[in-house]
Amino acid sequence: MRVGITTSVIQRGQTGIAQYVFALLRALIERGTHEYTLFVLEEDLKLFEFASSKVEIVKIEERYRSPCNDILWHQMVLPGLARILRLDLLHVPSYRRMIWSAPCPLMATIHDLAVFSVQAKYDWKRMFYGRVVAARLARRQSRILAISENTARDIVRFFKIPRDLLSVVHSGLDHKRFFPSDVVTAKRFCAEKLRLDQPFFLYVSRLEHPAKNHVRLIEAFDRFKAVTGLPWLLTLAGEDWHGASAIHQAIQNSPNAKDIRCIGFVNDALLPELYRAAEVFVYPSLYEGFGMPPLEAMACGCPAISSTRGSLGEVVGNAAAVVEPEDINSLSSQMCAVSTAPAVREQMREAGLAQAKRFDWTQTAAGTVEAYERAATRH
């Protein structure tokens, strides 16, 4: 089977969907069941050098990068390319670019339907597209892959897709990258490279307001500092996104602004070291279709405090200290409790390592290939 995969939604490699695409592709290539054709924007080609000798890569002109042009390319250009290349299946790894019609079966990965659960997550045009247009496109797919049971329930509820047309395949975890290692070395590395020379809470997420809940986390951190007086830092790793100005304003207004560090996007090489160096990982997101960062942190031996909104309860299981993300007292109380109890952190560390072992990209690739074959059969 010749499977085409579009990659224009990866935002230059700096999003969770990008990490999903890269890791899934590596696992699919290693599995070797089918042939793959990637559609890649010109300036993203270097990000796929790891696959260039093993798959066919079709270059997309940069003029199609903007969201509107990219949508038009998917609807008007891609179907013709699928016909020319004689593809047996087209896989779009995001609901934002699902295709109306093509000469082969269509499959899309839906990571979440947060547009129905988080008010003002995007501007009105994107909210309309996610709630109305995407629902109609979803019904044109031969099969839909959901990355969690929670997302599958949302697809049935909001998009009115029959459950038997969905495949639930959890995202995996790269255990060759994310594993426990020498903490002292990691702390020294982060102190030298990032000036993180005190114990710190870590949050890895785009600086997106209100969905990622940074403003409440900053308030909770202020309460933590007032109660404990500990010299801990709050480290926010991620690039600015929608509403980032509100987060930067909250930091500026905080009495502990000097102890809140925004370190920007963290590359693949540094991220595992950052997890290992952190004392506690905190993830108060208002909604997640999966939630990879807390799983990565636990795999590196970092105890996690997490919301259970969306699919996060599926991901962290009983291994994390859970919070109600809109309750600042709940968040600050857990930050105080976990930070002041080394024995508790060690128990959480062991539970987190066990939970992380349940997720693997090899399993994800197997489930994805099965979904491909079911989509082709239905078509």
N, C-alpha and C positions, 0 to 999 in steps of 0.2 A: 504494500500500500504506500502511495506517495502522499505525504501529509504536508500541507502548507501551514506555516505558523507566522502570524503577523507580530511584529515586535515594536511598533511605533508608540506604544503606550508606556514605554519604560522610563520616560523622562530623563534621558541621558544617564540611566543606570542608578538614579538616586531615589528610588521608591521601593516599597515592598513588592509591587508587581514586578519590578525589574529583577529583584532577587529570586522571585518565583520563576520567572522565565529562564534566567541563567541556570538555576539549579535543576529545574525540570529538564531543560535541554541536555545538560550534561548526563543526567540519569537516562534519558531516552536514547542518547547516542551510545552509552555504555550497554544498554539493553540490546540494541541492534535489531529490533524486530521489524522496523519499517524504515523507509527512506524519508528524509525531511528536507523541505525547502523553506528557508527563512526569508521574510521580507523585512529589510532593514534600512532605516534612514541613513543617508550618506555619512553624517557625522557620528553615527553610532557604530559604524562598521568595525572600528577598533575594539569595541566592547565584545565582539563575537569572534575575535581571532582564535580563541580556544576551540571553536567549532568549524573554522573555515575550511579545513581539509577533510571534514567528515560529512558536511551537509552542503547542499546547494544554497547559495546566498544571492538573492535578487536585490539590487540596490534601488532604493526609493529616493527620488529627488528631494532635496531639503525644502523646497517650496511647499511640500505637503506636511511639514511638521506642525503647523498651527492646528489647534483642535478642529476648526471648521474645515480646513483643507484636508485634514487627515480623515475626517468622516466622509467627505466627498470621494477621496481616493478609495476608501474601503467599499463604498457603494457603487462607484462608477468605473473604477480602473481595475480593482482586484478581481472581480468576477471574470473579466476578459483574460487576465493573466492566468487564472486558474484553468481556463479552457485551453489556452496555448500550451501551458505546461502539463496538461493532462493530470491534474491533481485528483486524487481520490477522496480527499477530505480537506476542508479548511478549518483551522483552529484559531480562534481569536481569544487571547487570554485575558479579556476584560469585557464587561458588559457595555462599556462606553463605545465600543467599535463593532458591535454585532452587525452582521450583514443581512440585508433583506432577501437577496436572491443570488444564487451562484449555480454553475453547472455541476456541482458536486455537493455531497452532504456538508452541513455546517455544524460546528460545535463551538461553544463559548465557555470559558471559565468565568463564573461569577464569584467574586471574592466576598462581597457584602452588598447589602441593600441599605446602607446607612442613610441614604437620602430619605427613607421613610421613618427613621428612628431618631435622627439628629436634626433638629430644626436649624435652618440657616447654615447648613454645612457648606453649601456653595451659593453662588448668586442665583437669581431666579431662573435664568436660562438653563443653567446646568441642573438645577433641581427639576425643572420641567422635563428636560431630556431624560434624566434618570428615572423619573416617576412615570412618565407617559410614553415617550418615544421608545425607551429601552424595553418597556413592557410589550409593545407590539413587535419589536424586533426579536425578543426572546421567543415568541410563539412561532417564529419562522425557522428556529434552529432544529436540526435533527436530534440533537441531544445537548444537554447542559451539564457541565461539571461544576458542582458546588464544593468548596473547600472545607465545609463543616456542616454538621447536621443543622445547626442554627441557621446558616445561610440557606440550606435546602428548605427549611420550614418557611423562611421569608419569601423565597421564590414561589412556593406554592400559594402562600397567602396573598402576596402583593401582585405577582405577575400571572396568577391563575394558571400555572403550568402543572399538568398532571405529574404526580410524584414518580410514576414509572418512567418518565422521560429524563429523570435526573440521576446522575451518578455522584455520590458523595465520596470524594477522595481527599483526605487530609493532606495539607502541605507537609513536606518532609523537613529534615534537619541534616545539615552537613556535619557529620561527626568528625570529619577530618579537619575541620576548621574550629568547631566549637567543642572544646573538651577542657577539663580542669588541668591546669599546669601551675608552674611555680608562681605563687602570689607575690612574693617579695620582688622578683624580677619584673612582674607586671606593674607593680606599684612604682618601682623605680623608673620604669619606662614612661609611665603616664606623668610622673612628676617632672621628668626632664622634657618631655615633648609637649605636654599640655598644661604644665604648672599646677597639676592636681596633687599637691603635696600634703593634703590633709584627708582624713576619712571622708568619703562622699557617697551620697545617694546618686544614682544614675537613672536618667530617663532617656531612652532612645526613640525618637519619633520626629517627624516633621513638626516644625513650630506652626501648628494649625489651630486656630481658635474659631469656634468653641470645642470642636470635636475631640481634640486630644487632651483637653482639660488642664492645660498648663497653669492657667490663672488660679484655679483652686489649689493646685499642687503648691504653688508659690505661697499662697495663704497658709496652707498646712505646714509648710516648711517654716514660716515665720512663727507659728504656734509651737512647733517642735523646738525651735531655738529658744523661745521664751521659757518653755517648761524645763528643758534639759540643760541649757547653757553649753552644750557640746560644740566643739569647733569643727563641726561637719560642714561640708559643702553640698550644694545641689548642682549637679552637672546636667545640662540639657544638650543632648547631641542630636543634631538634625538641622536641615536647611530651613530657611523661612518659607512659609506657605501662606495660604489664605488666612487672614486675620492675625498674622504674626505681630503686627504693630501693637495689638492689645497685650500680647505677652511681654513685649519689650517695655511697654508702659508699666505693667505690673511689677516687673523687675526693678525699674527705676524708682517706683514708689515704695518698694520693700525696705524696711529698716535693715535688712540683711543683704542688700544688693551686692555688697562686696564678696559675699559668700555664694553667690549664684553665678555659675559660669556657663555661657553659651559657647560651645566649641564648634558649631557648624556640622556639616556633613562629615561623617567618619568613614574612611575607606575600608575596604575589605581586610586589609592587612592589620589595621589598628583595632578594629572592632572587638575581636576576641580578647585582646590585651586589656581593653577598656572594661569589658565585663569582669575579667579576672581581678582587676584592680579595685573595682567598686566594692564597698562594704555591703550595700543593699541596692537591688534594682527595684524601681517603683514604676508602675504602669497604670495610671488612673484613667485610662481612655473611656470615653462615654459610649463607645461602640466599636467593635472589631469583627470583621468577617472571619478572622483567624487569630492574628496576634502573634507574629513570629518573635519579636524581641524578648518577651519574658521566657520563652522556650530556649532561645539562644543563651540568655543569661544563666538560666538554670543548668544548661549543659556545660557551661564554663565554671560551675560551682558557686555561682552568686545567688544568695537567697533573694526571693522576689516577693514584693507586695503588689497585688494586682486587683483591678476591677474584674468582675465576672460578667460584664455586659457583653451582649452579642455572643460570640463563640468562646470568649476567654475562659469561661468555666470549663468547657471541653478541653482546652489546651492546658491549663495549669492544674486541673484536677484538684487533689487535696494537698498539693505540694507547695502552694503559695499562701501567704497571709492575705486574705481577701478583704476588700473594702467596698463600701458604697461610694462611688466616685463623686456624687454630688453632695456628700456629707463631709464637710471639711474636718469636723471632729473625728469621724471614723478614720480618715486618712492620717491626720496628725497623731491620733492615738496609736495606730499601728506603727508609724514611723518611730514614735517614742519607745514602744514596747520592743520592737525588733532591734533597734540600735543599742539598747541598754542591756541586752541579754545575749551574750556570746553563745551560751549553750543552745538557746533557741535557734540562733542563726545556723549553728552546726547541724541541728536536726533538719532545718529547712533545706540546707545544702544537700544532705543525703537524699531527702525526699525529691528534691528538684532533679538531681542526677538520674534517679530511677524513672521519673516522669518523662524526662527528655529522651530516654532510650526507646520510648514507644513510637517515636516519629523518625522516619528515614525516607530519603528521596528514592531509594530503590523501590520501596512499597508504593510511593506516589506514582512513579513511572509505570509500574505494573497496572495500577488502577486506571491510569490515564489511557494506556494502550487498550485496555478492555473497553473503556468508554468509546475510543475511536472505532473499534470493531463493531460495537453495538450501534453507533451512529451510522456506520456504513450499511449495516444490515437493515436498519429501519428505512433508510433512504431507498 
